Amino acid sequence: MIAKSPSSVLPLPAPAPARVPGWVWAGLVLLHLLALGWQLYHRQPRFPDSERYVQAARNLREAGVLYALPLTEKPLLAQEYTIRPPLYPVFLLLTGGAGPGFPGATLLLQNLLSLLNLGLALRWLARRARGLSARQWAAVLALAAAGPGQFIYANVLMSEMLLQTAVVALWLSLEALFTPGRRPLGPLLVAALATTGALLNKPVFFPFAAVLLGLGLWLAWRQRRVSLAVLGAVPLVVVGLWMQRNEARTGYFHFSSIAEINLLRYNARGVLQAAEGPEAAEQFVRRTLATADSLPTFRAQQRYVQQAGGQALLRHPFAYAAQHLRGMATFLLDPGRFDLVHFLGRGQTNGPGLLHLFNQRSPVAVLSYLGQLPLLLLAVMGLGLLANLVRLALVVRFARSPAYPWPGRLVLLGLVAYLALLTGPLGAARFVVPVLPLLLAAAGAGLAARRAAA
């Protein structure tokens, strides 16, 4: 018998840890530097919705009041006390974004948060989809570059990037929560903090407090640990406290006045535009606002808007369902005309947008509108739409791939679906920004699934 040499029984070296290629990191940094450089040169860091965030931060600093319009404008409007949740105004206050000068520190921090969020998503991808080729990593980088909202909203005074950080933390903590062998206490704590941060940033995550409460109760029942139920209840307790604060200010127990604004001015108006025509829609909105303004209390006004808006939707359920589905599709596919126009300062920014024209079911008006846009902007929008279609196809492949454990797929796709469903008829490129890293990770995983299938 021939003895084995010592080298023949040595263990094989462990595989190298999966990492994001350095050149992908360099590409992401370069894209952020280009967007930041554009902003530093043009110095226009405010979008149309930025003013209320900035004003709320200034009022908080100067008068200790979270109010989204100048306090010198009388009469004070109750809805402005609750139209903006507190987290982003506080962020602006702490980073100097509410000052008179250029908010360089705020934008720099938002760019760092953007890189952190993308880095965490790509790190997840590198670990879950081992063996991506250089060509596939290049495709992932190209998909990231084709989502301009990531780089635009990192460089304007809007709350999307702060919300994105909370959503990425929520995604990773929930996935860890469902990973076999992991203790649930730490991940559930992070999920509770992330949910709280998300809902204090955007009211769209207000209902998610109930989801986390249900999850905490389920885990507490399975593990016989009351502490898990307590952690799950944290966001709901914060919601209750904030609603009490709003009631003290306005006399109405509610989370944010933006819900009634969206219901009347966007959802009901859009449905009536499609079902009864633009003139009927505008008359309905004006009539509803006039009646609401005649009521004596803010509570009565908001309840009336809820009732009138809800009845308008119930009169045309199929039109509303079509509008909701169209909004969800727009959420995933919109190439971001509004964002590009305002950030680059090119093209038309006034007048009705594409969503308004689609609600009117006016193909001629849509084609006429597109024909007035600069050719370069149209080309960029076309490439963005194509990239979004490719991304969606890869996400669908990821959703169907058995190579990834179903709890992880459910968490990632569930968060995307939650935001798309709650955004509904308002769907646009801006609103998908909080889940862009999740979609990028899922698309990259879809690429890996495609390679494995081949």
N, C-alpha and C positions, 0 to 999 in steps of 0.2 A: 504494500500500500504506500502510495506517495503522499507525504505530509503536505498539507496546504501551507503556503507561505503566509506569514503574518499579514501581508497586505491584502490577501484575498478575503480575510474575515473582518476587515475594518468596515464600520458602518458607512453607508453612502452619505456624502455631505447633504445637509438640509438644503432644500430649494431656497433660492434667494427670495427675500420678501418682495411682494408685489409693490411696485412704486409707480407714481406718476412720472413719466419721463421729464427730465429737466427742460427740454425744449418746449414741452407743452406749458410748463410753468412760465417760461420766458414769453411765450406767445400771449398768455393771459395777462401778464404784467404789461406787455407792450400795448395791448388793446386798452387797458385801463389808463396807461400813460397818455395815449393818443386822445382819449375822451377827456381826460383831465386837462391836458394841454389845450384842447379846443375851448374848454370852459374858462381856463385861465386867460386865454387870449380875448375871448368875446365877453366874458364877465356878465353873463345873463343866467344866473343860477336859479331863477324862479319860474315855475310853471303857473298856469292860471290858478291852480288850487293851493299854491304855496303861501299866498298872502294870509290865509286864515291860520295856518300853522305858525307863521312868523308873528302875527299879531297876538295870537294866544300866548306865545312865549313872552312877548313884550309885556302884555298885561299881567302875566304871572310874575314877572320880575318887578314891575313898577307898582302894581296894586295888589298883588297876591290873589288875583282872580283869573280863572281860566275862562276867557271870553274871546271869541274869535273875530270881533270887529273892534275898531277904536272905541274906547269908553266915552270919548267926547261926542260921539254920534248918538243923538237922542231921537226917539226913545230907545232904551236898551231892549233888545229882542231876546225872549226866553230861549229860543232855539239855539242861539249862539253860545250859550253856556255849556251846551252838551253836544254840539255838532262835531267837535274834535275831541277824541279821548286824550288823556294827559301825557302819554309816554313820549311821543315825538316832540311836542312843545318843550317838555323838560329836557330832552336830548339837545334841542337847539339852544336852550338856555345854558346848558352846561358846556357846550362846545363853541359858543360864540356865534351861532347861526342867526340869532335874533338881533345882533348888533348892527350899527350903521355901515360898517365896512364889509368887504368881500368875505364870505364865510369859508375861508381857505381851510381852517382846521376841521370844520364840519365835513366838507367834501373829502378831505384826505382820509378822515376816519371812515366815511362811508365807502370809499374805495378799498380800504383795508378790510372792512366787513365783507365787501363783495368778493375779494380774493379769498378770504377765510371760508365763505360759504361755498364757493366753487371748489376750493381745495378739499373741503370735507366731502363734497359730492364725488369728486374724482378719486379721492382716496378710497371711498366706499367702492367705486367702480373697479379700481385696481385690485382690491381684495376679492371682490365677488366674481369678477370676470378675468381670471388670470390668463395671461398669454395673449393679450391684445397686441396685434402687430403694430409697427410704426405707421402703416397706412391707416389702420383703424383709429389709432390715437389722433392722427391728422384729421380724420373725419369728425371725431369728437370735438377737436379744437375748432374746426370749420363750423360745426353746429353752434358752438358757443359764440363765435364771432357773428353768426347770422341772427342771433337774438340781441339786437341793439339795445333793448330795454335794460339789460343787465348793466351796460356801461353808461347809458343815459341817466338812469335813476340813481346811479352811484354819484352822479355829478350835478344833481339839482336838489333843491330843498323840498324833498318829498319823503314820505315815511316808508316807501316800499322796501328800501334796503334794510332798515331796522326790522321790519316785519319779516323779511326773508330770513334774517338771522334766527329769529324765534322759530320760524317754520322748519328750518334745517335742524335746529336743536330738537324740536318736537319729533321730527321724522326719525332721527338717529336714536333718540331715547326710546321711542315706541318700538322700534325694531329690536333694540337691545332687550326691551321688556319681554319680547316674545322669543328671544333666543334661548334654546334649551340650556339649562345649567346656570343661567344668570340669576342672581338674586334680584328681586324686583324693586327693592327699596330705593336704591340709587337711581335707576332709570325712571321710576315713577316720580321721584322728586324733581328730576330735570324736566320731565314732561309737564309737571304741574307748574313749574316756574316758566317754561316756554309758553304754555297755554295762557298763563296770566299776562306775560309780556305781549303776546299776540293780540289778545282781546283789549288790552289797554292801548294798543297801537291802532287797530282797525276793528270797528264793530262787527265785521263779518265773522270774526272768531268768537263773538259773544256766545252763540249756541254751542260751541265746542266745549264750554265748561260743563255742560250736561253730559257730553260724551265721556269726558275724563272722570266725572263722578261715577258714571256707570261702570267704567273700567276699574276704578278704585274699589268699588263695592264688590265687583266680581272677584278681583284678586284677593280682597280681604276674606271673602267667603271661602275661596279655595285654599288659602294658606292659613286661615284662622288667625289673622293679624289685623287688629283694629287700626294700626298705624297706617296701613295701606288705604283704608277708607278715608282716614283723615287727610292724607296727602291728595287723594282724588277730589276731595271737597274744597281744596284751597282756591282754585279758580272761581268756583261758584260763590264762595264767601266774598271774594274780592268783587265779583259782579254785584252782589247784594249791597256791599258797602258803597260802591260807586253809584248805584241806583238811589240809595238813600241820600247821598250827596246831591244828586241831580234833583231829587224831590225837594230838598231843602232850598235849592236855588230857584226852582221853577214851579213847585207845587204839583209836579207830575212825576210819579214813580216810573222811571224808564231809564234805559241805558244810553241811548243816543238819539237825537232828533233826526239824524240822517236817514233813519228807516222810513219815516213818513215822507221825507223829501224825495227819496228814491221811488217810493210807492206811487206818489202822485205825479211827479215831474218826469219820470222816466218810464216806469212800468205801465201805469194806467195811460199816460199820454201815448206811449208807443203802441199799445194795443188799440186804442181808439183811432190813432192815425191809420193803422192797417185796416180796421174794421169799418170805420165811419168817415174817415177822411181827416186831413190836417185841420180844417176849420172847426169841425166838431170837437176835435181833441183840444184845441186851444180854448174854445169856449168853455169846455168842461173844466179845464184847469183854472181858468180865471174865475168861473162861478164858484168852484169849490173853495178857492182861496178867499174870495170875498165873503162867503158864508162863514168860513172858519174864523176870519178876522173879526166878525161881528159877535162872536161868542165871548163870554166874560173872562174865561180862564184859559191858560195854556193847555191844561189837561183836557178841557172840553174841545179845544181847537184840534188837538192831535187826535183825539178819539173820532172826531167828525171826519178828518182826513182819512183815517184808517177805514172808517165805514164807507165813505164815498169811493175811495180808491178800490177797496175790496169788491164793492158792488159792480164797479166798472169792469173788473177782471172777470167776475162771475158771469156777466152778460155775454162775454165772448171767450169762453174757456178754450176753444180750439185755436183762436187767434193768439191767446196768451201762451198756450203750449208751444205753438210754432215759434213765437218770439223767444220763449225761454230756451228752446233747443237751438235756435239760431244764435242766441247769445253765448251758449256753451261752446258751439262750434267756433264762433268768433274768438272766444277766450283762447282756444288752442291754435288758431290759424292766423289771426290778425297780424299782418306784417308790421304794424306800428306806424301808420302814416302820421297820426297826431303827435306821437313822441318825436319822430324824426323832424317834422316840420318845426315844432317848437324848439327843439334842441339846436338844430342847425340854422334856424332863422331863415328858412327858405320856403317858398311856395305860399299857398293860401292858408291862413289860420282863422279867418272869420267866416261866418255863415254856417249853415248846417253841415254836419259831417256825414260820412257814408252810412253810419248806423241810422241816422235820421231819415236819409233817403231810402234806405232799404225798408224801414218801417212803413214808408208811404207807398211801397210797392211800385216804384217808379224807375224801371230799367233805363229809360231815356235820360232821366235826370242823373242817374248814377254814371252812365257813359259820358254825359256832358261834363259832369264834375271831374271825372278822371281825365278827360281830354284837356282840361285847363291846368293840370298839374305839370310841373317841369318833367322832361323826359328822363333826366337822371334820377329824380325821385321815384318815378314810375318803375324804372329799371331796378332800383334798390328794393322797392316794395315787391316786385315780381320775384326777385331772388329770395327775399325773406319769406314770401308765401311758399315757394318751392322748398326751402329749407324746413319750414314748419310742417309741410306735408311729409317730407322724409322723416323728420323727427317723430311725427305721430305714428307713421308706419312702424318705425323701430320700437316705439313704446308698446304698440300692440303686440309685436313679436315678443318683447320682454314679458308682457302680461300672460302670454300663452306658453312660455317656456318652462318646462318642468325642471330645468337646470337650477332654478332659483327657488328656495323654500317659499311656500305660499304665504306664510305670515309676513315675510319681508315684502313680497309683491303687494299684498293687501294693504300694508301700512303706507307704502310709497304711493300707490295708485289711489288709495282711499283719500289721502290728503289732497291730491290733485283734483279728484272728483268732488270732494267736499267744497273746495274753493270755487270750482266751476259751477257747481249746482247752486251754491249760495249767491254767487255773483249774478247768475242767470242772465236776464236781458241786458245787463250792463256790460257783458263780456267784451273785453278789449285787450290789446297787448299790454297795457299798463297793469291790468289786474292779474295777469299770469306771472308777473315778475317775482312775487314771493315764492313760487314753486318752480322757477326756471332751473335751479340746480338739481331738483328732483327729476325733472323731465330730461335734463342732460344726462344724468346718471342712468336713468331708465333706457334712454336711447343708446347709450354706450353699451349697456348690458344686452340690448337687442342686437347690436352689432356682433357681440360675442356669441349670442345664441345663433345668429345666422351662420357664423363661421363653424360652430359646432355641428349645426344641421348639415352644412355642406360637407 
